Amino acid sequence: MKKRLMYFLSSQVFILVLMLIFYKNFQLVSYINMSFFVGGTITFIGLMTYVVAGGFFDFFTESTRKVFTPRHMKKEAQAMRLPSEVFSFPYKPIIALGLSDLFCMCIALFFYYSF
């Protein structure tokens, strides 16, 4: 729990630093924009990791190796690992971090349109 809170707080600090770099001020609109970009990017990376780790590209990789590998290298190509074996780290915390940043963006949007 503490580790996830530290990741969340570090992503919020990262958003604030990016706000200063790109917008040079602290405004609600710039926070909404930066949190959308950062949260969307983190969520996209987490979802792509989920797709690759789930074995979606294994069939494509295996069939491509069979078709395009020369005959004298077939055994080496069969010994190569599949993408789902390479991406074996957990993807759920990455997705949760990105969605929490996007949730903070939604709260900021609510305040922006309320007042």
Phi and psi in radians as a Rosetta constraint file:
Dihedral C 1 N 2 CA 2 C 2 CIRCULARHARMONIC -1.155 0.35
Dihedral N 2 CA 2 C 2 N 3 CIRCULARHARMONIC -0.616 0.35
Dihedral C 2 N 3 CA 3 C 3 CIRCULARHARMONIC -1.155 0.35
Dihedral N 3 CA 3 C 3 N 4 CIRCULARHARMONIC -0.730 0.35
Dihedral C 3 N 4 CA 4 C 4 CIRCULARHARMONIC -1.157 0.35
Dihedral N 4 CA 4 C 4 N 5 CIRCULARHARMONIC -0.669 0.35
Dihedral C 4 N 5 CA 5 C 5 CIRCULARHARMONIC -1.130 0.35
Dihedral N 5 CA 5 C 5 N 6 CIRCULARHARMONIC -0.682 0.35
Dihedral C 5 N 6 CA 6 C 6 CIRCULARHARMONIC -1.154 0.35
Dihedral N 6 CA 6 C 6 N 7 CIRCULARHARMONIC -0.700 0.35
Dihedral C 6 N 7 CA 7 C 7 CIRCULARHARMONIC -1.100 0.35
Dihedral N 7 CA 7 C 7 N 8 CIRCULARHARMONIC -0.728 0.35
Dihedral C 7 N 8 CA 8 C 8 CIRCULARHARMONIC -1.126 0.35
Dihedral N 8 CA 8 C 8 N 9 CIRCULARHARMONIC -0.807 0.35
Dihedral C 8 N 9 CA 9 C 9 CIRCULARHARMONIC -1.136 0.35
Dihedral N 9 CA 9 C 9 N 10 CIRCULARHARMONIC -0.643 0.35
Dihedral C 9 N 10 CA 10 C 10 CIRCULARHARMONIC -1.202 0.35
Dihedral N 10 CA 10 C 10 N 11 CIRCULARHARMONIC -0.591 0.35
Dihedral C 10 N 11 CA 11 C 11 CIRCULARHARMONIC -1.206 0.35
Dihedral N 11 CA 11 C 11 N 12 CIRCULARHARMONIC -0.604 0.35
Dihedral C 11 N 12 CA 12 C 12 CIRCULARHARMONIC -1.187 0.35
Dihedral N 12 CA 12 C 12 N 13 CIRCULARHARMONIC -0.684 0.35
Dihedral C 12 N 13 CA 13 C 13 CIRCULARHARMONIC -1.136 0.35
Dihedral N 13 CA 13 C 13 N 14 CIRCULARHARMONIC -0.690 0.35
Dihedral C 13 N 14 CA 14 C 14 CIRCULARHARMONIC -1.069 0.35
Dihedral N 14 CA 14 C 14 N 15 CIRCULARHARMONIC -0.695 0.35
Dihedral C 14 N 15 CA 15 C 15 CIRCULARHARMONIC -1.120 0.35
Dihedral N 15 CA 15 C 15 N 16 CIRCULARHARMONIC -0.741 0.35
Dihedral C 15 N 16 CA 16 C 16 CIRCULARHARMONIC -1.134 0.35
Dihedral N 16 CA 16 C 16 N 17 CIRCULARHARMONIC -0.672 0.35
Dihedral C 16 N 17 CA 17 C 17 CIRCULARHARMONIC -1.141 0.35
Dihedral N 17 CA 17 C 17 N 18 CIRCULARHARMONIC -0.746 0.35
Dihedral C 17 N 18 CA 18 C 18 CIRCULARHARMONIC -1.134 0.35
Dihedral N 18 CA 18 C 18 N 19 CIRCULARHARMONIC -0.593 0.35
Dihedral C 18 N 19 CA 19 C 19 CIRCULARHARMONIC -1.077 0.35
Dihedral N 19 CA 19 C 19 N 20 CIRCULARHARMONIC -0.761 0.35
Dihedral C 19 N 20 CA 20 C 20 CIRCULARHARMONIC -1.160 0.35
Dihedral N 20 CA 20 C 20 N 21 CIRCULARHARMONIC -0.640 0.35
Dihedral C 20 N 21 CA 21 C 21 CIRCULARHARMONIC -1.223 0.35
Dihedral N 21 CA 21 C 21 N 22 CIRCULARHARMONIC -0.849 0.35
Dihedral C 21 N 22 CA 22 C 22 CIRCULARHARMONIC -1.544 0.35
Dihedral N 22 CA 22 C 22 N 23 CIRCULARHARMONIC -0.695 0.35
Dihedral C 22 N 23 CA 23 C 23 CIRCULARHARMONIC -1.802 0.35
Dihedral N 23 CA 23 C 23 N 24 CIRCULARHARMONIC -0.325 0.35
Dihedral C 23 N 24 CA 24 C 24 CIRCULARHARMONIC 1.050 0.35
Dihedral N 24 CA 24 C 24 N 25 CIRCULARHARMONIC 0.472 0.35
Dihedral C 24 N 25 CA 25 C 25 CIRCULARHARMONIC -2.811 0.35
Dihedral N 25 CA 25 C 25 N 26 CIRCULARHARMONIC 2.930 0.35
Dihedral C 25 N 26 CA 26 C 26 CIRCULARHARMONIC -1.906 0.35
Dihedral N 26 CA 26 C 26 N 27 CIRCULARHARMONIC 1.720 0.35
Dihedral C 26 N 27 CA 27 C 27 CIRCULARHARMONIC -2.255 0.35
Dihedral N 27 CA 27 C 27 N 28 CIRCULARHARMONIC 2.798 0.35
Dihedral C 27 N 28 CA 28 C 28 CIRCULARHARMONIC -1.159 0.35
Dihedral N 28 CA 28 C 28 N 29 CIRCULARHARMONIC -0.659 0.35
Dihedral C 28 N 29 CA 29 C 29 CIRCULARHARMONIC -1.151 0.35
Dihedral N 29 CA 29 C 29 N 30 CIRCULARHARMONIC -0.713 0.35
Dihedral C 29 N 30 CA 30 C 30 CIRCULARHARMONIC -1.193 0.35
Dihedral N 30 CA 30 C 30 N 31 CIRCULARHARMONIC -0.595 0.35
Dihedral C 30 N 31 CA 31 C 31 CIRCULARHARMONIC -1.137 0.35
Dihedral N 31 CA 31 C 31 N 32 CIRCULARHARMONIC -0.728 0.35
Dihedral C 31 N 32 CA 32 C 32 CIRCULARHARMONIC -1.089 0.35
Dihedral N 32 CA 32 C 32 N 33 CIRCULARHARMONIC -0.776 0.35
Dihedral C 32 N 33 CA 33 C 33 CIRCULARHARMONIC -1.115 0.35
Dihedral N 33 CA 33 C 33 N 34 CIRCULARHARMONIC -0.843 0.35
Dihedral C 33 N 34 CA 34 C 34 CIRCULARHARMONIC -1.188 0.35
Dihedral N 34 CA 34 C 34 N 35 CIRCULARHARMONIC -0.674 0.35
Dihedral C 34 N 35 CA 35 C 35 CIRCULARHARMONIC -1.197 0.35
Dihedral N 35 CA 35 C 35 N 36 CIRCULARHARMONIC -0.526 0.35
Dihedral C 35 N 36 CA 36 C 36 CIRCULARHARMONIC -1.149 0.35
Dihedral N 36 CA 36 C 36 N 37 CIRCULARHARMONIC -0.806 0.35
Dihedral C 36 N 37 CA 37 C 37 CIRCULARHARMONIC -1.138 0.35
Dihedral N 37 CA 37 C 37 N 38 CIRCULARHARMONIC -0.812 0.35
Dihedral C 37 N 38 CA 38 C 38 CIRCULARHARMONIC -1.212 0.35
Dihedral N 38 CA 38 C 38 N 39 CIRCULARHARMONIC -0.824 0.35
Dihedral C 38 N 39 CA 39 C 39 CIRCULARHARMONIC -1.121 0.35
Dihedral N 39 CA 39 C 39 N 40 CIRCULARHARMONIC -0.702 0.35
Dihedral C 39 N 40 CA 40 C 40 CIRCULARHARMONIC -1.144 0.35
Dihedral N 40 CA 40 C 40 N 41 CIRCULARHARMONIC -0.694 0.35
Dihedral C 40 N 41 CA 41 C 41 CIRCULARHARMONIC -1.161 0.35
Dihedral N 41 CA 41 C 41 N 42 CIRCULARHARMONIC -0.776 0.35
Dihedral C 41 N 42 CA 42 C 42 CIRCULARHARMONIC -1.139 0.35
Dihedral N 42 CA 42 C 42 N 43 CIRCULARHARMONIC -0.715 0.35
Dihedral C 42 N 43 CA 43 C 43 CIRCULARHARMONIC -1.139 0.35
Dihedral N 43 CA 43 C 43 N 44 CIRCULARHARMONIC -0.715 0.35
Dihedral C 43 N 44 CA 44 C 44 CIRCULARHARMONIC -1.086 0.35
Dihedral N 44 CA 44 C 44 N 45 CIRCULARHARMONIC -0.758 0.35
Dihedral C 44 N 45 CA 45 C 45 CIRCULARHARMONIC -1.104 0.35
Dihedral N 45 CA 45 C 45 N 46 CIRCULARHARMONIC -0.734 0.35
Dihedral C 45 N 46 CA 46 C 46 CIRCULARHARMONIC -1.118 0.35
Dihedral N 46 CA 46 C 46 N 47 CIRCULARHARMONIC -0.715 0.35
Dihedral C 46 N 47 CA 47 C 47 CIRCULARHARMONIC -1.210 0.35
Dihedral N 47 CA 47 C 47 N 48 CIRCULARHARMONIC -0.650 0.35
Dihedral C 47 N 48 CA 48 C 48 CIRCULARHARMONIC -1.155 0.35
Dihedral N 48 CA 48 C 48 N 49 CIRCULARHARMONIC -0.654 0.35
Dihedral C 48 N 49 CA 49 C 49 CIRCULARHARMONIC -1.112 0.35
Dihedral N 49 CA 49 C 49 N 50 CIRCULARHARMONIC -0.699 0.35
Dihedral C 49 N 50 CA 50 C 50 CIRCULARHARMONIC -1.076 0.35
Dihedral N 50 CA 50 C 50 N 51 CIRCULARHARMONIC -0.760 0.35
Dihedral C 50 N 51 CA 51 C 51 CIRCULARHARMONIC -1.151 0.35
Dihedral N 51 CA 51 C 51 N 52 CIRCULARHARMONIC -0.784 0.35
Dihedral C 51 N 52 CA 52 C 52 CIRCULARHARMONIC -1.217 0.35
Dihedral N 52 CA 52 C 52 N 53 CIRCULARHARMONIC -0.736 0.35
Dihedral C 52 N 53 CA 53 C 53 CIRCULARHARMONIC -1.211 0.35
Dihedral N 53 CA 53 C 53 N 54 CIRCULARHARMONIC -0.419 0.35
Dihedral C 53 N 54 CA 54 C 54 CIRCULARHARMONIC -1.318 0.35
Dihedral N 54 CA 54 C 54 N 55 CIRCULARHARMONIC -0.148 0.35
Dihedral C 54 N 55 CA 55 C 55 CIRCULARHARMONIC 1.626 0.35
Dihedral N 55 CA 55 C 55 N 56 CIRCULARHARMONIC 0.299 0.35
Dihedral C 55 N 56 CA 56 C 56 CIRCULARHARMONIC -1.135 0.35
Dihedral N 56 CA 56 C 56 N 57 CIRCULARHARMONIC -0.664 0.35
Dihedral C 56 N 57 CA 57 C 57 CIRCULARHARMONIC -1.652 0.35
Dihedral N 57 CA 57 C 57 N 58 CIRCULARHARMONIC 0.056 0.35
Dihedral C 57 N 58 CA 58 C 58 CIRCULARHARMONIC -1.135 0.35
Dihedral N 58 CA 58 C 58 N 59 CIRCULARHARMONIC -0.770 0.35
Dihedral C 58 N 59 CA 59 C 59 CIRCULARHARMONIC -1.126 0.35
Dihedral N 59 CA 59 C 59 N 60 CIRCULARHARMONIC -0.757 0.35
Dihedral C 59 N 60 CA 60 C 60 CIRCULARHARMONIC -1.093 0.35
Dihedral N 60 CA 60 C 60 N 61 CIRCULARHARMONIC -0.766 0.35
Dihedral C 60 N 61 CA 61 C 61 CIRCULARHARMONIC -1.130 0.35
Dihedral N 61 CA 61 C 61 N 62 CIRCULARHARMONIC -0.767 0.35
Dihedral C 61 N 62 CA 62 C 62 CIRCULARHARMONIC -1.151 0.35
Dihedral N 62 CA 62 C 62 N 63 CIRCULARHARMONIC -0.741 0.35
Dihedral C 62 N 63 CA 63 C 63 CIRCULARHARMONIC -1.224 0.35
Dihedral N 63 CA 63 C 63 N 64 CIRCULARHARMONIC -0.611 0.35
Dihedral C 63 N 64 CA 64 C 64 CIRCULARHARMONIC -1.148 0.35
Dihedral N 64 CA 64 C 64 N 65 CIRCULARHARMONIC -0.680 0.35
Dihedral C 64 N 65 CA 65 C 65 CIRCULARHARMONIC -1.135 0.35
Dihedral N 65 CA 65 C 65 N 66 CIRCULARHARMONIC -0.661 0.35
Dihedral C 65 N 66 CA 66 C 66 CIRCULARHARMONIC -1.178 0.35
Dihedral N 66 CA 66 C 66 N 67 CIRCULARHARMONIC -0.661 0.35
Dihedral C 66 N 67 CA 67 C 67 CIRCULARHARMONIC -1.395 0.35
Dihedral N 67 CA 67 C 67 N 68 CIRCULARHARMONIC -0.749 0.35
Dihedral C 67 N 68 CA 68 C 68 CIRCULARHARMONIC -1.745 0.35
Dihedral N 68 CA 68 C 68 N 69 CIRCULARHARMONIC 0.001 0.35
Dihedral C 68 N 69 CA 69 C 69 CIRCULARHARMONIC -1.557 0.35
Dihedral N 69 CA 69 C 69 N 70 CIRCULARHARMONIC 2.298 0.35
Dihedral C 69 N 70 CA 70 C 70 CIRCULARHARMONIC -1.100 0.35
Dihedral N 70 CA 70 C 70 N 71 CIRCULARHARMONIC 2.758 0.35
Dihedral C 70 N 71 CA 71 C 71 CIRCULARHARMONIC -1.098 0.35
Dihedral N 71 CA 71 C 71 N 72 CIRCULARHARMONIC -0.617 0.35
Dihedral C 71 N 72 CA 72 C 72 CIRCULARHARMONIC -1.300 0.35
Dihedral N 72 CA 72 C 72 N 73 CIRCULARHARMONIC -0.121 0.35
Dihedral C 72 N 73 CA 73 C 73 CIRCULARHARMONIC -2.038 0.35
Dihedral N 73 CA 73 C 73 N 74 CIRCULARHARMONIC 0.279 0.35
Dihedral C 73 N 74 CA 74 C 74 CIRCULARHARMONIC -1.093 0.35
Dihedral N 74 CA 74 C 74 N 75 CIRCULARHARMONIC -0.716 0.35
Dihedral C 74 N 75 CA 75 C 75 CIRCULARHARMONIC -1.172 0.35
Dihedral N 75 CA 75 C 75 N 76 CIRCULARHARMONIC -0.664 0.35
Dihedral C 75 N 76 CA 76 C 76 CIRCULARHARMONIC -1.185 0.35
Dihedral N 76 CA 76 C 76 N 77 CIRCULARHARMONIC -0.617 0.35
Dihedral C 76 N 77 CA 77 C 77 CIRCULARHARMONIC -1.223 0.35
Dihedral N 77 CA 77 C 77 N 78 CIRCULARHARMONIC -0.607 0.35
Dihedral C 77 N 78 CA 78 C 78 CIRCULARHARMONIC -1.258 0.35
Dihedral N 78 CA 78 C 78 N 79 CIRCULARHARMONIC -0.441 0.35
Dihedral C 78 N 79 CA 79 C 79 CIRCULARHARMONIC -1.403 0.35
Dihedral N 79 CA 79 C 79 N 80 CIRCULARHARMONIC -0.222 0.35
Dihedral C 79 N 80 CA 80 C 80 CIRCULARHARMONIC -1.229 0.35
Dihedral N 80 CA 80 C 80 N 81 CIRCULARHARMONIC 2.534 0.35
Dihedral C 80 N 81 CA 81 C 81 CIRCULARHARMONIC -1.336 0.35
Dihedral N 81 CA 81 C 81 N 82 CIRCULARHARMONIC 2.659 0.35
Dihedral C 81 N 82 CA 82 C 82 CIRCULARHARMONIC -1.463 0.35
Dihedral N 82 CA 82 C 82 N 83 CIRCULARHARMONIC 2.785 0.35
Dihedral C 82 N 83 CA 83 C 83 CIRCULARHARMONIC -1.039 0.35
Dihedral N 83 CA 83 C 83 N 84 CIRCULARHARMONIC -0.569 0.35
Dihedral C 83 N 84 CA 84 C 84 CIRCULARHARMONIC -1.218 0.35
Dihedral N 84 CA 84 C 84 N 85 CIRCULARHARMONIC -0.417 0.35
Dihedral C 84 N 85 CA 85 C 85 CIRCULARHARMONIC -1.408 0.35
Dihedral N 85 CA 85 C 85 N 86 CIRCULARHARMONIC -0.473 0.35
Dihedral C 85 N 86 CA 86 C 86 CIRCULARHARMONIC -1.334 0.35
Dihedral N 86 CA 86 C 86 N 87 CIRCULARHARMONIC -0.765 0.35
Dihedral C 86 N 87 CA 87 C 87 CIRCULARHARMONIC -1.587 0.35
Dihedral N 87 CA 87 C 87 N 88 CIRCULARHARMONIC 1.419 0.35
Dihedral C 87 N 88 CA 88 C 88 CIRCULARHARMONIC -1.916 0.35
Dihedral N 88 CA 88 C 88 N 89 CIRCULARHARMONIC 0.102 0.35
Dihedral C 88 N 89 CA 89 C 89 CIRCULARHARMONIC -1.440 0.35
Dihedral N 89 CA 89 C 89 N 90 CIRCULARHARMONIC 2.760 0.35
Dihedral C 89 N 90 CA 90 C 90 CIRCULARHARMONIC -1.211 0.35
Dihedral N 90 CA 90 C 90 N 91 CIRCULARHARMONIC 2.393 0.35
Dihedral C 90 N 91 CA 91 C 91 CIRCULARHARMONIC -1.805 0.35
Dihedral N 91 CA 91 C 91 N 92 CIRCULARHARMONIC -0.328 0.35
Dihedral C 91 N 92 CA 92 C 92 CIRCULARHARMONIC -1.094 0.35
Dihedral N 92 CA 92 C 92 N 93 CIRCULARHARMONIC -0.735 0.35
Dihedral C 92 N 93 CA 93 C 93 CIRCULARHARMONIC -1.123 0.35
Dihedral N 93 CA 93 C 93 N 94 CIRCULARHARMONIC -0.551 0.35
Dihedral C 93 N 94 CA 94 C 94 CIRCULARHARMONIC -1.182 0.35
Dihedral N 94 CA 94 C 94 N 95 CIRCULARHARMONIC -0.778 0.35
Dihedral C 94 N 95 CA 95 C 95 CIRCULARHARMONIC -1.139 0.35
Dihedral N 95 CA 95 C 95 N 96 CIRCULARHARMONIC -0.717 0.35
Dihedral C 95 N 96 CA 96 C 96 CIRCULARHARMONIC -1.117 0.35
Dihedral N 96 CA 96 C 96 N 97 CIRCULARHARMONIC -0.673 0.35
Dihedral C 96 N 97 CA 97 C 97 CIRCULARHARMONIC -1.134 0.35
Dihedral N 97 CA 97 C 97 N 98 CIRCULARHARMONIC -0.789 0.35
Dihedral C 97 N 98 CA 98 C 98 CIRCULARHARMONIC -1.114 0.35
Dihedral N 98 CA 98 C 98 N 99 CIRCULARHARMONIC -0.712 0.35
Dihedral C 98 N 99 CA 99 C 99 CIRCULARHARMONIC -1.212 0.35
Dihedral N 99 CA 99 C 99 N 100 CIRCULARHARMONIC -0.564 0.35
Dihedral C 99 N 100 CA 100 C 100 CIRCULARHARMONIC -1.190 0.35
Dihedral N 100 CA 100 C 100 N 101 CIRCULARHARMONIC -0.647 0.35
Dihedral C 100 N 101 CA 101 C 101 CIRCULARHARMONIC -1.139 0.35
Dihedral N 101 CA 101 C 101 N 102 CIRCULARHARMONIC -0.695 0.35
Dihedral C 101 N 102 CA 102 C 102 CIRCULARHARMONIC -1.190 0.35
Dihedral N 102 CA 102 C 102 N 103 CIRCULARHARMONIC -0.568 0.35
Dihedral C 102 N 103 CA 103 C 103 CIRCULARHARMONIC -1.148 0.35
Dihedral N 103 CA 103 C 103 N 104 CIRCULARHARMONIC -0.716 0.35
Dihedral C 103 N 104 CA 104 C 104 CIRCULARHARMONIC -1.106 0.35
Dihedral N 104 CA 104 C 104 N 105 CIRCULARHARMONIC -0.621 0.35
Dihedral C 104 N 105 CA 105 C 105 CIRCULARHARMONIC -1.131 0.35
Dihedral N 105 CA 105 C 105 N 106 CIRCULARHARMONIC -0.700 0.35
Dihedral C 105 N 106 CA 106 C 106 CIRCULARHARMONIC -1.140 0.35
Dihedral N 106 CA 106 C 106 N 107 CIRCULARHARMONIC -0.662 0.35
Dihedral C 106 N 107 CA 107 C 107 CIRCULARHARMONIC -1.121 0.35
Dihedral N 107 CA 107 C 107 N 108 CIRCULARHARMONIC -0.738 0.35
Dihedral C 107 N 108 CA 108 C 108 CIRCULARHARMONIC -1.135 0.35
Dihedral N 108 CA 108 C 108 N 109 CIRCULARHARMONIC -0.648 0.35
Dihedral C 108 N 109 CA 109 C 109 CIRCULARHARMONIC -1.128 0.35
Dihedral N 109 CA 109 C 109 N 110 CIRCULARHARMONIC -0.668 0.35
Dihedral C 109 N 110 CA 110 C 110 CIRCULARHARMONIC -1.069 0.35
Dihedral N 110 CA 110 C 110 N 111 CIRCULARHARMONIC -0.794 0.35
Dihedral C 110 N 111 CA 111 C 111 CIRCULARHARMONIC -1.156 0.35
Dihedral N 111 CA 111 C 111 N 112 CIRCULARHARMONIC -0.619 0.35
Dihedral C 111 N 112 CA 112 C 112 CIRCULARHARMONIC -1.128 0.35
Dihedral N 112 CA 112 C 112 N 113 CIRCULARHARMONIC -0.760 0.35
Dihedral C 112 N 113 CA 113 C 113 CIRCULARHARMONIC -1.492 0.35
Dihedral N 113 CA 113 C 113 N 114 CIRCULARHARMONIC -0.214 0.35
Dihedral C 113 N 114 CA 114 C 114 CIRCULARHARMONIC -1.440 0.35
Dihedral N 114 CA 114 C 114 N 115 CIRCULARHARMONIC -0.612 0.35
